[in-house]
Amino acid sequence: MDKNTIITVDDLAKAIRNSPNNRGMIEEEAYYLARHVLNFFGYSDRIIDNVLEPEDRDAFYMLEDAAILTTEREETTLYDGREWRIHYWLFRKDRIHNLMECVNTRDEQDMSNNSAYNDLPLDVWDRSSK
């Protein structure tokens, strides 16, 4: 995924659902979160942290934990000599692309799991005394 690629809601939702921390997330939640985050970014690749409310920032931290977002900061000197730090949030497009392409192997393994328990009759799980 190159620098000029636009991330769509579908792309981001799929990446969110495929990230290890969010594998149990239902599709509607992933789409809601993707729309919510993209509303801040629009067509930009980075936004300033100051626009976020604490609840929004929590969602951004969650996506940072999944390596979907990252932060950077800029320092500048004000006219009066004080240092000023500006914090930004950025998409990690390479990670988003990898997560979009990733097959949810955990689900596939669960579906085709050939465990010894699969061959047991259902009544073996009955706890009533016989």
Secondary structure as GFF3:
##gff-version 3
##sequence-region A 1 130
A	DSSP	alpha_helix	9	18	.	.	.	ID=ss1
A	DSSP	three_ten_helix	20	22	.	.	.	ID=ss2
A	DSSP	alpha_helix	27	41	.	.	.	ID=ss3
A	DSSP	beta_strand	46	48	.	.	.	ID=ss4
A	DSSP	three_ten_helix	49	51	.	.	.	ID=ss5
A	DSSP	alpha_helix	54	65	.	.	.	ID=ss6
A	DSSP	beta_strand	69	77	.	.	.	ID=ss7
A	DSSP	beta_strand	83	91	.	.	.	ID=ss8
A	DSSP	alpha_helix	93	101	.	.	.	ID=ss9
A	DSSP	alpha_helix	105	111	.	.	.	ID=ss10
A	DSSP	three_ten_helix	116	119	.	.	.	ID=ss11
A	DSSP	three_ten_helix	122	125	.	.	.	ID=ss12
###
